[in-house]
Each structure stands twice: as C-alpha cells, then as structure tokens.
Amino acid sequence: MLQYPVGPDRLPRETGNLYPAVAVVGATASGKSRLALTVASEFGGEIISCDALQVYRYMDVGTAKPTPAEQAAIPHHMLDLRNPGEDFSAGDYQRLARQALGLVARHNRLPVVAGGTGFYLRSLIDGLSEGPARSETLRQRLRRIVGRKGPACLHRILARADPRSAARISPADAARLIRAVEVLWITGTPLSAWQEKPRDALTGFRWLKLGIAWPRRELYRRIDGRVEEMFAGGFPEEVRFLLSRFPRDAHAFKAIGYRQCAIYLDGTWTLEQAIEDTQRESRRYAKRQLTWFRRDPGIVWLDGTEDFASLSGRASELVRGFLAA
C-alpha cells in the first residue's frame, strides 16, 4: 500500500501573477529524472537539478547524472559546478539555483526542478535562516578531527549539543557535520535553532510539486537493482579515476557508493561487500528522504507502480491544469 495521498485532489491552489515552476521529487531510484525529462520535453521546460552530488564534476555514474544525450535534448542547470572536495553548501545551491530559475523564466521556459535533496529544495523555495559566515580556520581544525577520528566523532558532539540536527544529519556526512559544529562553536547556538528563524523565501514563483511514491519493498528492490547496474556499468572505473585525481579525504569519497567502492579498490572489501553495503546505505538514505518529503503537505503524490505511460499521463494532466490556472 502506498504511504502518501495520491491524486489531483491534492493539487495545491495558488493565485496571483506568479511565474509557474514544477518540482519533481522523491527517493533515490524512484524515477524522478525520467519523469522530469518527460515533463520538460512536453511543456517546453528546462531542468534544474536538485541533487547534492550532481553539482560535482566527474561524479556521473555514481550519482545517476543525466547522460550527455539527455542533457543535449533538454537544457540542464546545476550540474558539474565544483570539483570533488570543494565546498558546496545549501546557501551556494540557493543562490545559483535561484539564478537558474530566473534565467529559465526570462527565456519564457518552464523551470522543472528535479532531485531528491529535500534540504536544497527547501532552501531554494523557502529560503535559509542567516547563519554565521564560514571560518576557514575552524573548518580546517574540524577537517583534521574528521581525518583522525572520522565524521562520527563530530556526530557524537552534535548529538549531545544539538540532537535535532544530529537526527537529520548522517554520521557519515562530514560536510554537513562540519557546518553544524562550526555554527555551534562560533555562535553558541545550535544550527537547529538558527534554522527556525525567519528565512529569505523565494518570491515571484508559484509551484507544483510532484512526488513519485512506491511501496517500501518495491522501492528497495529498485534501489538494489540500480546499485548492481551501477557497479556493472563503469562505476569502479569512475572511482579509480577520482582516486587518481583527488585526495582520499575529498568529498567524493564520503558519498554513498563512492566510499564503498574506494574500500573495494584498495583491496579491503570484496566487490560483493561493496555492493551490499552500498545497497544497505542507499536504502537508509531513501528512508531519510521519504521522512523529509512526507513533511511537505504541498506535494502531489503519484503512484510509481503504474506503468510509465499512465504515470506520465497523470503528471501531464496536473501540469496542464496548473499552467492554465
């Protein structure tokens, strides 16, 4: 049984002279990219990626980045902006994605935001509470701690001082842990408290958010299959290239799949162990994604178990009505 309300009766109604935009969201392996491409193709759209890893160059197979052919068919934004290891925050995403939204609107095209990084989507639409500027000196100190003891050490610090942030951040997500501890140590105020302050919400756009819902068991089956295809489809070669170009503590090697594949390539794990651990961590990540998106009452949930023609037809009907409103 699906876990979310499904159907056009869930369509949020907005009024005013606002430019329309569509978001296609859901868990990993739910089919977001395919549906977004279909919507963009049918309605003259351009895709704005909402994926925390697709912003990095050379991370293609492991992030299921749109293929060169897909990017040639439909303009894409927010891809390949940084090298692995470079910082990229939700604030960076907000600023650049809002620029992309404005560009698409000026071209009189339909913005289609597609991805599963819910925090980035919220930063884009609802804004971010202003926090302290980064301290590179403190960040270097925290990176050294992560290098010696692992990111879980920062997660334990956060769990004691800011349990709400700790509950939202994976113990393996070094970048977000560093920012959360940085904010805490600079200001003495937990990041979760900063995030409750008024935000700089986006203006000038109205939104239709489409989500693809799957029964949990079927979603997990799809995730497991994707991981197997990923490892069989050139992923070890991609990670080997990254290891030859970037330090082992680069952001790339903290990401799900990349970390496991790097351990396999250094001979510590077998290929089967790397695949199984990637599948397990991907399922856990999907669970966190679903928890995040459940909290958004504005999402119109579509039934992923339908054949794609029916699913895309329902999405087209909703988008057509939204644009006509």
C-alpha positions in Angstrom: 0.0 0.0 0.0 1.3 3.5 -0.8 2.2 5.7 2.1 1.1 9.0 0.6 -2.2 10.6 -0.6 -2.3 10.3 -4.4 -4.3 12.2 -6.9 -5.3 15.6 -8.3 -7.4 16.4 -5.3 -4.1 17.1 -3.5 -3.1 19.8 -6.0 -2.3 23.0 -4.0 -4.1 26.1 -5.4 -2.2 29.4 -5.6 -3.3 32.7 -7.0 -1.6 35.8 -8.2 0.6 36.9 -11.1 3.4 34.5 -10.4 5.6 32.5 -12.8 4.9 28.8 -12.7 7.6 26.2 -11.8 7.4 22.5 -11.3 9.4 20.3 -8.9 9.7 16.5 -9.3 10.8 14.9 -6.1 11.1 11.5 -4.3 13.5 9.0 -3.0 16.5 7.7 -4.9 15.6 5.3 -7.7 12.0 6.4 -7.7 12.1 7.6 -11.4 12.3 11.4 -10.8 14.7 12.1 -13.6 12.7 10.2 -16.2 9.5 12.0 -15.3 11.2 15.4 -15.2 12.6 14.8 -18.7 9.2 13.9 -19.9 7.5 17.0 -18.3 10.2 19.3 -19.6 10.0 17.9 -23.1 6.2 18.2 -23.3 5.9 21.7 -21.8 9.0 23.4 -23.1 10.9 23.2 -19.9 14.5 23.2 -18.7 15.7 21.1 -15.8 17.3 22.4 -12.6 19.0 19.6 -10.7 18.3 19.4 -7.0 21.0 16.8 -6.1 23.8 17.5 -3.6 26.3 15.3 -5.6 25.5 16.1 -9.2 27.0 19.5 -8.6 30.4 17.8 -8.7 32.3 17.1 -11.9 33.4 13.6 -12.8 30.8 12.0 -10.4 28.5 10.7 -13.1 27.8 7.0 -12.8 27.5 7.0 -9.0 25.1 9.9 -9.0 22.9 8.8 -11.9 23.7 12.1 -13.6 21.7 12.8 -16.7 23.5 11.4 -19.8 25.1 13.6 -22.4 22.3 12.7 -24.7 19.7 13.8 -22.1 21.5 17.0 -21.5 21.7 17.7 -25.2 17.9 17.1 -25.6 16.8 19.2 -22.6 18.9 22.1 -21.1 20.1 21.2 -17.6 21.3 23.5 -14.9 23.2 23.0 -11.6 25.4 20.2 -12.9 29.2 20.0 -12.8 29.8 23.2 -10.8 32.6 22.1 -8.5 35.5 19.6 -8.3 35.1 16.8 -5.8 36.4 18.0 -2.4 35.4 21.6 -2.9 32.8 23.1 -0.5 29.3 23.5 -1.8 26.6 24.5 0.7 22.8 24.8 0.7 23.4 28.5 0.6 25.5 28.1 -2.6 22.7 26.0 -4.0 20.1 28.5 -3.1 22.0 31.4 -4.8 22.9 29.6 -8.0 19.6 27.7 -8.4 17.6 31.0 -8.0 19.8 32.5 -10.7 19.0 29.5 -12.9 15.3 29.9 -12.2 15.4 33.5 -13.2 17.3 32.6 -16.4 14.7 29.9 -17.4 11.8 32.3 -16.7 13.4 35.1 -18.7 13.6 32.7 -21.6 9.9 32.0 -21.2 10.5 28.3 -20.4 9.1 26.1 -17.7 11.5 25.5 -14.8 11.5 21.8 -13.8 13.4 21.3 -10.5 14.3 17.6 -10.2 16.0 15.7 -7.4 15.9 14.1 -4.0 17.9 16.6 -1.8 15.0 17.9 0.2 17.1 20.4 2.1 18.3 22.0 -1.1 14.7 22.3 -2.4 13.6 23.9 0.8 16.5 26.3 0.7 15.5 27.2 -2.9 11.8 27.9 -2.2 11.5 28.7 1.5 15.0 30.2 2.0 17.6 29.8 4.7 18.0 31.4 8.0 21.1 33.6 8.0 23.8 31.9 10.0 27.4 33.0 10.7 30.0 33.3 7.9 32.3 30.3 7.5 35.5 30.2 9.5 38.2 28.6 7.4 40.5 28.3 10.4 37.8 26.4 12.4 36.9 24.3 9.3 40.5 23.2 9.0 40.5 22.2 12.6 37.3 20.2 12.2 38.6 18.6 9.0 41.7 17.4 10.9 39.4 15.9 13.6 37.4 14.1 10.8 40.7 12.9 9.3 41.9 11.5 12.6 38.7 10.2 14.1 36.1 10.0 11.4 33.0 12.1 10.9 31.1 10.1 13.5 33.2 11.9 16.2 31.5 15.2 15.1 28.2 13.5 15.1 28.6 12.5 18.7 29.4 16.1 19.6 26.3 17.2 17.8 24.1 14.6 19.4 25.0 16.0 22.8 24.6 19.7 22.0 22.1 19.8 19.1 20.2 16.5 19.0 17.7 17.8 16.4 20.4 18.5 13.9 22.1 15.2 14.7 18.9 13.3 14.0 18.8 14.9 10.5 22.4 14.5 9.5 24.0 11.2 8.7 27.0 10.2 10.8 29.0 9.8 7.5 28.1 13.3 6.1 31.3 15.1 7.0 30.4 18.3 5.2 27.1 18.9 6.9 28.5 17.9 10.3 31.4 20.3 10.0 29.0 23.2 9.2 26.7 22.2 12.1 29.5 22.1 14.6 31.1 25.2 13.1 27.8 27.1 13.7 27.5 25.8 17.2 31.1 26.7 18.2 31.1 30.1 16.6 27.7 31.3 18.0 26.9 29.0 20.9 23.5 28.5 19.3 22.6 25.1 17.7 22.1 25.0 14.0 18.5 23.8 14.5 17.7 27.0 16.4 19.2 29.1 13.5 17.1 27.1 11.1 13.9 28.1 12.9 14.5 31.8 12.4 12.8 33.7 9.6 14.0 32.8 6.1 14.5 34.7 2.9 11.7 33.0 1.0 11.7 33.0 -2.8 9.2 35.4 -4.4 7.7 35.6 -7.9 7.1 31.9 -8.5 4.2 29.5 -7.9 4.9 25.8 -7.5 3.5 22.5 -8.4 5.4 19.8 -6.6 5.1 16.2 -7.9 6.3 13.2 -5.9 6.7 9.6 -7.0 5.6 7.2 -4.3 6.5 3.5 -4.2 5.6 0.8 -1.7 8.7 0.4 0.5 9.6 -3.1 -0.5 9.4 -2.3 -4.2 11.4 0.9 -3.8 14.1 -1.1 -2.0 14.1 -3.7 -4.9 14.7 -0.8 -7.4 17.5 0.6 -5.3 19.3 -2.8 -5.1 18.9 -3.2 -8.8 20.3 0.3 -9.5 23.3 -0.3 -7.4 24.1 -3.6 -9.2 23.7 -1.9 -12.5 25.9 1.0 -11.3 28.8 -1.3 -10.3 28.5 -3.2 -13.6 28.3 0.0 -15.6 31.7 1.5 -15.1 31.4 2.8 -11.6 34.7 1.2 -10.3 36.5 2.9 -13.2 34.9 6.2 -12.3 36.1 5.9 -8.7 39.5 4.8 -9.8 39.8 7.9 -11.9 38.7 10.1 -9.0 41.2 8.4 -6.7 44.0 9.3 -9.2 43.0 12.9 -9.3 41.8 13.9 -5.8 42.9 13.2 -2.2 41.2 10.3 -0.4 39.6 12.7 2.1 37.8 14.6 -0.8 34.1 14.9 -0.5 33.5 12.4 -3.3 34.8 9.5 -1.1 32.4 10.3 1.7 29.3 9.8 -0.6 27.3 6.6 -0.6 28.7 4.2 -3.2 32.0 6.1 -3.6 33.2 5.3 -0.1 32.3 1.6 -0.5 33.9 1.4 -4.0 37.1 3.1 -2.8 37.4 0.5 0.0 36.9 -2.3 -2.6 39.5 -0.8 -4.9 42.1 -0.7 -2.1 41.6 -4.4 -1.5 39.9 -4.2 1.9 36.5 -5.4 0.7 35.3 -7.7 -2.0 33.1 -6.4 -4.8 30.2 -8.2 -3.2 30.8 -6.5 0.1 31.0 -3.1 -1.5 27.7 -3.7 -3.4 25.9 -5.0 -0.4 27.0 -2.1 1.8 26.1 0.5 -0.9 22.6 -1.1 -1.2 22.1 -1.0 2.6 23.2 2.6 2.9 21.2 3.7 -0.1 18.1 2.1 1.4 18.7 4.0 4.6 19.2 7.2 2.7 15.9 6.6 0.8 14.2 6.2 4.2 15.5 9.6 5.3 14.4 11.2 2.0 10.9 9.8 2.4 10.7 11.1 6.0 11.7 14.6 4.8 9.3 14.8 1.9 6.4 13.4 4.0 6.5 16.7 5.9 5.6 18.7 2.9 1.8 18.8 2.5 2.1 20.6 -0.9 3.4 17.6 -2.7 1.1 15.8 -5.1 2.0 12.1 -4.9 1.8 9.9 -8.0 1.7 6.1 -7.9 5.1 4.8 -9.0 3.7 1.3 -9.5 1.7 2.5 -12.5 3.2 1.9 -15.9 5.2 4.9 -17.0 2.7 5.9 -19.7 0.0 6.2 -17.1 2.2 7.9 -14.6 3.5 10.5 -17.1 0.0 11.0 -18.3 -1.3 11.8 -14.8 1.7 14.2 -14.4 1.0 15.9 -17.7 -2.7 16.4 -16.7 -1.7 18.0 -13.4 0.9 20.3 -15.1 -1.5 21.3 -17.8 -4.1 22.3 -15.2 -1.5 24.1 -13.1 -0.3 26.1 -16.1 -3.9 27.0 -17.0 -4.8 28.2 -13.5 
